[in-house]
Amino acid sequence: MTLPQAKSILSKDFRIGRASDRLFGSFVEHMGSVVYNGIYEPDHPTADEDGFRKDVLELVRELNLSVVRYPGGNFSSGFNWEDSVGPKEQRPVKLDLAWRQVEPNSFGLDEFMRWTRKVGADPIMTVNLGTRGIDEARNLLEYCNFPGGSQYSDLRRSHGVRDPYKIKTWCLGNELDGEWQIARKTADEYGRLACETAKALKWVDPDIELVAVGSSARHMPTFPEWDRTVLMHTYEHVEQLSLHHYIGKRENDTATFLAMPLEMEQQIKDVIATCDYVQSVKRSRKRMKLSFDEWNVWREPDVPYTPWQTGCPYDWVQFRMEDALVFGSALMSILRHADRIDIACQSLLVNTIPMILTNKGGAAWRNPTFYPFLHASRYGRGEVLRLETESPKYDTKLYTDVAKVDSVAVWNEEKGELTVFAVNRSEESIAYELDIRDFGGVSFAEHLVMNHERLDAVNTADNQGEVKPRTGGATTLDGGRAESVLPPYSWNVIRFNVK
């Protein structure tokens, strides 16, 4: 039987842009068991001298994260940073209204900085522009980045941290357009506050870069007018505008679910258009970059949440095989806009719609979404190429002309590597031709495949490898043309060496 055919033409001259290393970031929020009983569990058998779970540290290091955003999220809009530093026995226990939990502050700012250094990632710090404002933000920056000789830099030094942290990237609040947010603001209210906060922060440290809060979702009634208004206030004072997107399955409709990253792609285009409109109005030479600092798939949690606890699982989810396919497509959407997206943070790292799952006192293991991120982090750093692709298409209840093969290519000229990432959204195998003659001397390296006979297959503590990639995918290379077979409902990584 002849397989359906898809084809992509690759050229080193068809470049979208270089993928920023900061596209391969994640997010740690004081939410559920992300921190407590996630990355931090002093009584765990693997805990190190700081109380960090070493089994989790090993899995995080495997991902080679570039940046990690902290401490929120919604949590940041009610967070008093001063509560989280100094001797632990003197830190107050607080109620967190964002997630209705008890926050002991035993893991705080200084612990997070030690943890990021152990995993090899740079921090992104979110300031509270909900219940607090300019003064608290500049004091926090002084604590983190000023060398010494002032109130808050000397406070840091008194806590045993002599050298400043030199945190480069700062988010000016979080999702302040949302009614769920503490101290929600109008676009004008937030834009004015963000502008004045930005000025003050750069007077403290002119080397930092700032992210203004964009719309929290595409379905918000104020999108994209919120973004336009905020940028009219802040355009010359910030380096990035944020956007967030979560993809959840609607009904029992796999075909539609697999196509839903198209909405994420459209959101990116809408935000870029808004930025460029404001640039035109402002007669500015600056081209606004984007910080996609929350993105992920989502589904109903597997464990019920009990409020007013510490470290109780919240949105603790064992992702399915089909979630990993949607996750991979979402990640490719980000890569396809590497010319404008400078930062991207998968949300969240551990236990809450995570890449890594843990049991309190027990095992840590990889969710299926771990693997597409791992592959992109390893092989997605380089020049993202603009593919000319022909693919069979399908229609769903919500979408028409959906490509059955979703793909993107990255060329790392320094390493001599060419990688094609591809998702087969179809229930049948597809023959996928890659025309790579433009790259000259090319040899086949490997074809990684992740699929499963059941789209609802999961990884568990007792069966951690039920969903995982394998080598030996069906790819042949002849005269600059590669022929691959993409199995049904599969994530594929096809790699070549380029002389």
N, C-alpha and C positions, 0 to 999 in steps of 0.2 A: 504494500500500500504506500502510495506517495504521500509524504508528510507535507503539511502546510509550509509555505516558504516565507522567510523574512530575510532582509538584506540591509546592511549598513555599509556606507562608504566612509572611510576614515582618511583624513589628510592632516599632516602636521601644520598646514597653513590655515586650517579651519579651527581657530582657537577662540574659545569663549573668554578665558582668563585663567590665571594661575590660582589654584585652590589654596586659600590661606590655611596655614597650619591650624588656625583657631576655628576652623570648621569642625574639628574633631574634638569637641568639648562636651561636658556634661554638667549636671546640676545637682547640688546637695542642698536640701532645704530641711529646716526643723519641722518635719511633717511625718506623723506616724512613726514608722521604724526605719526611716532613712538614716538618721543619726544614731539614736539610742536603739540598741539591739540590731543595728545595721553595720555602719562603719565603726561604731564605738560601743564596746561591750567589755568593760574591764574584767568581768568575771568569766569571760569565755576562755576555754582551754588554750586558744591560740593568741590571746591578748598580749600585746607587747607592753613595754614600760609606760606607754602613754594611754593604755586602754584601747588601742586600735586593734581590731581583728586582723591578724596577719593573713588568714585565708582570704579575706576580702581584699586586703592590700595586694596580694598576688594576682587576683583576678583583675583588679583595676589597673595594675601596671601592665598587664597583658594588652589592654586596650590602647595604651600609649596616648592617654588624654593630653590635649594641649592646654586646655583651660577648664576650670570648674567654677561655676557661679554659686554664690553663697550670700546671705543665709536664707534668701527667698527671692521670689515667691511672695504669696500672700502674707506669710509670716513676717516679712520685713516691714510691713506697714504698721506694725504694732510693737516692733522690736526696739528695746533700749540697749544699745551696744555696750554701755558701761556695766550692765548687769553681767556680761559674759566674760569679763576679764578680772584678773587678780586672783588671790587665794580662793580655791573652790569652796572652802568652808564658809567664806564670807559672801558668796554670791547668793542673791535672793532667788527663791522659787516663785515663779510667776505663772499666771494663767495666760495661755495663748488663745486669743479669741478667733484667730483665723481658722484653726483646725480643732478648737475646743479640746485642748490638751494641757497637761501640766508641764511647764518648762523648768527643769532644775538648773539650767545654765552650767552644768558640769562639763559640757562640751561647748566651748565658746570660740571667740575670735582667735586667740593664740593657739588653741588646740587645732582649729581648722588650718591655720598656717603651717603648723608642724605636719599635719596630715598631708597637705598638698605637696610639701617638699618630699615626703616619703613616697608619694606616687609619681612625682616628677611633673606635676602640672602647675600652671600659673593660675592664681586666683582672679576671679572677677567679683567685686564687692558691690552689693546693692545697699544704698542708703535708704533710710526711712523718710519718705516725703509724704507719709500718711498722717500719723499722729505727731510727727516732729517736722523739723525744717532745716533752714540754712545753718543755724548755729551748731546743731548736733552733727550735721554732715561734715562741716569743716573741722569740728573737734575730732571726729573719727578719722578723717584724713590726716590730721596732725599726729594722732596716735600711731597711725600706720606708716606714714611716709616721711615725717620730719626727723632729722638726725638726733636732735637733743637740744636741751637748753630752754625748753618751753614746758608749760604745764602738762600737756598730754603726751608729748614725746618723752618727757621724764617719767611720766606714769608708766609708759611702756617699758622703759629701762628698769624701773623699780620692780617690774614683773619678770625680770631676767632676760629681756630681749634688748640687747644693746644696739644692734644695727636695725635701721628701719626696714620695713617689709618691701617698700617700693612697689606697691600694687599699682599696676598701670591702668587698668580698666575699671570704671565705676558706673553703675547703673543708677540713674536718677529716679529711684522709686520703682514700683511694680504695678501694672494693671490698674492704674488709678481711674480708669474710665468705667470700671466694673462695679455694679451695685453690691457685690459680695465683698468689696474691698473696704477695710477700715479707712475712714476719712476720704471717701470717694470725692472726686473733684470734677468740675467742668473742664473742658479743654482749655479755656482761657485761664481759669484759676491755676491749673497745673502748668500750662505753658509759661506763665509769669513766674511761678515758683521755681520751675526747672531752670529758666534763664538766669534768675538771680543766684540760685544755688551754684550753677555752672561757673558763673563769674567768680564767686567767692572761692570755690574749690581750686580754680586755676590760679588764683592769687596765692594760695597756699603752695600749690605744686603745679607749675605750668607744663610739666611733662606728662601729665595724665591725659587719658582720653575718656570721653563721656558718652553715655547712651541715654537718649531721651525715650520716654515711654510712648510707644505707638499703641494702636488698638490691640486689645487683648484677644480679639477673634474677628474673623471676617463677617460673622453673622451679627455683630454688634450693630445696633441701629445708627450709631454715630460714625461707623466706618464708611469711607475713609476721611470724613470731615474732621474727626478728632485729629488724625495725623497731620492734615493740612494746617489746622489751627495751631497745634503744638509746634510744628516746624516754623510757622511764621514768627513765633516768639523766640525759638531756640536755634535757628538754622546755623548761624555763625558761631555758636558757642558749644556745639556738640559734634561728635564725629560719626555717630551711628544713631539710627532709629530702630527701636525694637519691634519685633512681631512675634506672635505666638500662634501655634496651631496644633490641635490634637485631632486625630482621626479615629472615630469610633464606628463600629459596625452597626448598621441599621437593619433591624429585622434579620431574618435568616437568608441573606442575599449576598453570597460570596462574590458574584460577578460585579455587583455595585461596590462592595467593600474594596475590592482590588483596584477599582477605578478611582476611588476617592482622593488619592494624591493629586488628581487633576485640580481639585478645589484649592489645595495648598499651592500648587503652581500658579493658579490664577491670583491668589492672594499676593504672592510675591510680585507678580506683574503689576497689580493694582498699587501696591505700596511704592514700587519703583516709579510708577507714573506720577504718584502724588509728590514724591520727593523731587522729581524733575520739574514738576509744575512750580513748586515753591522756589526751586533754584532759578527758574526763569523769571518769576515775579520779583525775586530779590536781586536779579542781575548778578548772581554770584558765580564765581569761578569754581567754587567747591562742589564736588559731586558727592552727595550723601551716600554713605555706606549703610548696610543693614546688619543688625544683630538679631539673628533668629534664636533668641536665647531661651525659648521653650518650644520643643517640638517632640512629638511622639505619636504612637498609636495608643488607643485606650479601649478597655472593656470593663465590664462589671467585675468588681473584686471577688476573689475566691474566699476571703476571710472577712467576717463582719467586723466593723469598727466599734469600739467601746470608747466613748468620749471621756475626757477628763482623766486620762491616764498618761503615763510616760512610756514612749516606745511601743505603743499598741499599733499593730499593722493598719495602715490606711491605704486603700487601693492596692492591696497586696495581690498581685496577679501573676499566674503562670500563663505566659503568652502562648498562643497556639502557633502552629506552623503557618497558617494563613496570615497571622499578625506579622510574622517575620517578613513575608512577601510585601505587605503594605509598607512596613517599616523600611525595607530596602528601596522601594519606589520613592518614598518620602526623602530618603537620604540622597537619592539620585536627583530629585528636584532641587535640592540645595546645591549640589555640585553643578547642575546646569546653569546656575546663576552665580557662579564663582566670581564673576566680574563685579558684582554688587554686594553679595553677602560676605562679610568679613569675619563674622563670629557666628557659630551655631552651637547650641547646647542641648543635647538630648536630655529629656526631662522625664523621670529622675533616675539617678544612677543605681540606687539600691532599694529594693523592697516596695516602693511605690511606683506602679507601672514601669518596672525597672529592667535594666539589662542583667542585674545580678540579684539573686534571691538568697535570703538567709533564713534559718530557723534559730530562734533564741537558744543559745547554748549548744547548737548543733551545726549542721552543714551549711556551706555556701556553694551555690552552683550557678551556671549560666542559663539565663532565659534564652529561647531561640533568637530573640532580637539582638543578643550579644554578638552573633556571628556576622551579620551584614555590617555592623559598625566596626568590628574588628578588621574585616577585609578592607573597608573603605579607609580606615586609619592606616593600614599597612600599605595599601596599593593605590590610594586615591589622592596622593600628594604629588602634584605636578600640574601640567597644563591640561585643563579640561577642554576636550575637543567638541566641536559642533558636528554631530553626526547627520548624514543624509540617510534616512532610514525608510524602508518600505516594509510594512507589516500588515498581516491580516488584522481585521478589525471586528469589533462586536458592539452590540448595543445592550443597554440595561434599562431599568425603570427610570433612571435619572440621567444617564449619559448616553451619547451616541458617538459612533466612530472612535471607540476606544482601541488603541493599539494593543494587540495581544502580547507583543514584545516591547517592553519598556527598557531602554538601555542608555548608557552613557560611557564615554571612554576618557581615560586619563593617560597622558604621555609624560613620563618622567625622563627627560632627556639626559639629566646628569647620571642617573642609574642605568640608562639604556633599557627602560621597561615601558611596555604598552599594555594597559589593562582595560578590558571591557567588562563592565558590570551589566547584567541583564536579568530581568524578571520575566518569566513566562506566565502570563495571567490566564492561560488556557488550560482546559482539562485534557488536552492532547499534546503530544510532543510536537515541536516545531523545528524544522531545519533552518538554521541561522547562518547566512553567509556573511563573512567580513572581508571586504575589499581593502587590504592594507598594503597595496603595491607601492604607495607613495613613501613608505618607510624604508624601502631598500632591503638590506639584509636583515631578515626577520626569522627568528626560530621560535618554535612553540615551547612554552615553559610548562604550563599546567592549566587544567580546567577543573575548578572547584565547583561542586554542586551541593545544594541543600534542598531536599524535598522529602516528602513522606507520603505514604499511601493514604494517610488520614490527615485532613487539614486541621483537625482539632487535636492533633498530637501535641503533647507538652513534655517538658523536662521536670522531673521531680527530684527530691533529695535522694530517693532510693533508686531512681533511674535517670541519672543526670545526662546521659548521652542518647536519649530517645530521638531527639531532633538535633542533628549536628551535620556539618558539611563533610563531604568526602572528596578525595582526589579521584582522578580517573574518568572525568567527564569525556564525552565523545566529541573530540575535536581533531581534525586533520588539517594540515597546511600544505599547500601546493602552489608554488609560483606566485606568492603574494596574495593568495586567496585562502582564507580559512573556512572550513565547513564544520559547524558545531550542531549538535542535537541538544536542544533545550528540553529536558523532561517536563511532563505536565506539572503545573503549579510549582515552579522551581526558582530558586535564587542561584545565579551563575556568576562565576568570576573566571574570565578567560584571559590568560596572561601570555605575553610574548616578550622575548628578548630582542632588542634592536641594536645592531652594530653601529 
